Amino acid sequence: MHVCLFDIDGTLIASGGAGKAALEAALASEFGITKLIDKLELSGRPDRSILRDLFRLHVIEDTPENWQRITEAYLRVLPTCLTSSKGRVLPGIAELLKQLHGRDDVALGLLTGNIRAGARVKLGHFGLFDYFAFGGYGDHHFDRDDVAREAWQEIHRRYNGRVAPERVWVIGDTPLDVRCARSIGARAVAVATGWHSRDELAEHAPDLLLTDLSDPQPLLSRWPIE
């Protein structure tokens, strides 16, 4: 069994800025905060970490109640933001997921900084959510390595410890995706479909580096049918 853990934004989809727009709208409606997200690095980071930094920046208490307020507001406006944005499924993704989903020796999961409910909304908008049965999410973790550990624990549980770490493949578009793969002993596939160039990604020595997934064969060849 091989397990593929896909990142969402910049790897599976380009949301057209819908996630950022929804978060900005939620912050404005709940806390009166406007035009601030550009001050923070968002790429590859868990939502929980991003919100912690925003709360600190604007001296808002980081309480469970405030976390609930902001996430509920974000989820309310996210569908509208996705509809109004010019998002798209990235090259080759639809066909790749279809092929992998049809194999009984490959399992598909997520490894994303998105909160679980946000991942469902984003991927559901593009008709991709049903491909993924499990994953690691950004609801509780401040570090992406811990998101990877959550995903690994789920793999271990679902497959009774029968999947070796080297048969887990983390597929993402940021250096953090490569780093978090290493944190669980997994292989790393970097695709330059997000904010980072091939040269930037190459510096982090992924096991496979691709411009995009329009030609899936370099990836599929890593998982021969046994």
C-alpha positions in Angstrom: 0.0 0.0 0.0 1.2 3.5 -0.9 -0.4 6.5 0.7 -0.5 9.9 -1.0 -1.0 12.9 1.3 -2.0 16.0 -0.8 -1.7 19.6 0.2 -4.7 21.7 -1.0 -3.9 25.3 -1.9 -1.3 25.6 -4.6 -1.2 21.8 -5.1 -4.7 20.6 -5.8 -6.4 23.9 -6.5 -5.8 27.6 -6.9 -8.6 29.2 -5.0 -8.2 32.7 -6.6 -7.6 34.2 -3.2 -10.9 32.9 -1.8 -9.5 31.7 1.5 -7.7 35.0 2.2 -10.8 37.0 1.2 -13.0 34.9 3.5 -10.6 35.3 6.4 -10.3 39.0 5.9 -14.1 39.3 5.8 -14.4 37.2 9.0 -11.9 39.3 10.8 -13.6 42.5 9.8 -17.1 41.3 10.8 -16.1 39.8 14.1 -13.3 42.0 15.3 -13.3 45.1 13.1 -9.9 44.3 11.7 -9.2 45.3 8.1 -6.3 45.1 5.7 -3.8 43.2 7.8 -3.2 39.7 6.4 -0.5 40.9 3.9 1.7 41.5 7.0 1.9 37.7 7.6 3.4 34.8 5.8 0.5 32.4 4.9 2.0 29.9 2.5 2.0 26.4 3.9 1.1 27.4 7.5 -1.7 25.9 9.6 -4.7 28.0 10.0 -4.4 27.8 13.8 -0.9 29.3 13.6 -2.0 32.1 11.3 -4.9 33.0 13.6 -2.7 33.0 16.6 -0.4 35.5 15.0 -3.2 37.7 13.9 -4.7 37.7 17.4 -1.3 38.6 18.8 -0.8 41.4 16.3 -4.1 43.0 17.2 -4.0 42.3 20.9 -7.0 39.9 20.8 -7.1 37.2 23.4 -6.5 33.8 21.9 -9.3 32.0 23.6 -11.4 29.0 22.5 -14.4 31.4 22.2 -12.6 33.8 19.9 -11.2 30.9 17.8 -14.8 29.6 17.4 -16.1 33.1 16.5 -13.5 33.6 13.7 -13.8 30.0 12.3 -17.6 30.1 12.2 -17.5 33.5 10.4 -14.9 32.3 8.0 -16.9 29.2 7.1 -20.0 31.3 6.6 -18.4 33.5 3.9 -16.0 31.0 2.3 -18.6 29.5 -0.1 -19.5 33.0 -1.4 -15.8 33.9 -1.8 -15.1 30.7 -3.7 -18.1 31.4 -6.0 -16.9 34.9 -6.8 -13.2 34.1 -7.2 -11.5 32.8 -10.3 -10.3 29.6 -8.8 -9.5 26.4 -10.6 -8.3 22.8 -10.3 -4.6 22.8 -11.1 -3.2 21.0 -14.2 -3.5 17.3 -14.3 -5.1 17.0 -10.8 -8.5 15.8 -11.9 -7.1 12.9 -14.0 -4.4 12.0 -11.5 -7.0 11.7 -8.6 -9.3 9.7 -10.8 -6.5 7.2 -11.7 -5.3 6.9 -8.1 -8.8 6.5 -6.7 -9.3 3.5 -9.0 -6.3 1.6 -7.6 -6.6 -0.7 -4.6 -2.9 -0.3 -3.7 -3.0 3.5 -3.3 -4.8 5.5 -0.5 -5.5 9.2 -0.8 -5.4 11.6 2.1 -4.9 15.2 2.9 -2.0 17.0 4.6 -3.2 20.6 4.8 -3.0 23.7 6.9 -6.7 24.3 6.3 -9.1 23.5 9.1 -11.0 20.3 8.4 -14.3 22.1 7.7 -12.5 24.6 5.4 -10.9 21.8 3.5 -14.3 20.2 2.9 -15.8 23.5 1.6 -12.9 24.3 -0.7 -12.5 20.8 -2.2 -16.3 20.3 -2.3 -16.6 23.5 -4.4 -14.3 22.0 -7.0 -15.8 18.4 -6.8 -12.7 16.9 -5.3 -13.5 16.2 -1.6 -14.9 12.7 -2.0 -11.5 11.4 -3.2 -10.0 11.9 0.3 -11.0 9.7 3.3 -8.6 11.0 6.0 -5.8 13.4 6.7 -4.1 15.9 8.9 -5.5 19.4 9.3 -4.8 22.8 10.7 -7.4 23.0 13.4 -5.2 22.5 16.4 -1.5 22.6 15.3 0.8 25.6 15.1 3.5 23.7 13.2 3.0 21.9 9.9 5.3 19.0 11.1 2.6 18.3 13.8 -0.1 18.3 11.0 2.0 15.6 9.3 2.3 13.6 12.5 -1.5 13.8 12.9 -1.9 12.4 9.3 0.7 9.7 10.1 -1.1 8.6 13.2 -4.3 8.3 11.2 -2.5 6.2 8.6 -1.1 4.0 11.3 -4.6 3.6 12.8 -6.5 2.9 9.6 -4.0 0.4 8.3 -3.0 -1.3 11.6 0.6 -0.2 11.3 1.2 -2.0 8.0 2.2 1.0 6.0 5.9 1.8 6.2 6.9 5.6 6.3 8.8 5.3 3.1 5.6 4.3 1.3 3.9 7.6 2.3 4.2 10.4 -0.2 3.6 14.1 0.8 2.7 16.1 -2.3 2.8 19.9 -1.9 4.0 23.2 -3.3 6.0 24.7 -0.4 9.3 24.0 1.4 7.2 23.3 4.5 5.6 20.4 2.7 9.1 18.9 2.1 10.1 19.5 5.7 7.0 18.0 7.2 7.4 14.9 5.0 10.9 14.4 6.5 9.5 14.8 10.0 7.5 11.6 9.6 10.0 9.7 7.4 7.9 10.1 4.3 8.9 10.9 0.7 8.4 14.4 -0.6 7.0 15.5 -4.0 7.3 19.2 -4.7 5.2 20.9 -7.4 5.9 24.4 -8.5 2.2 25.3 -8.9 2.1 27.7 -5.9 4.1 30.7 -4.8 7.5 28.9 -4.8 9.6 28.4 -7.9 11.3 25.2 -9.0 14.6 26.6 -7.9 13.3 27.5 -4.4 11.8 24.0 -4.0 15.0 22.3 -5.3 17.0 23.8 -2.5 15.0 21.6 -0.1 15.9 18.4 -1.9 12.5 16.8 -2.5 12.4 13.2 -3.8 10.6 14.4 -6.9 10.3 17.9 -8.3 7.8 18.8 -10.9 6.6 22.0 -12.7 3.1 20.7 -12.4 1.1 17.5 -12.6 -0.1 17.8 -16.2 2.1 14.7 -17.0 1.5 12.3 -14.0 3.8 9.6 -15.3 6.9 10.7 -13.3 4.8 10.4 -10.2 2.9 7.3 -11.1 6.1 5.5 -12.0 7.0 5.7 -8.3 4.0 3.5 -7.5 4.2 0.5 -9.8 1.3 -1.9 -9.7 2.4 -4.8 -7.6 
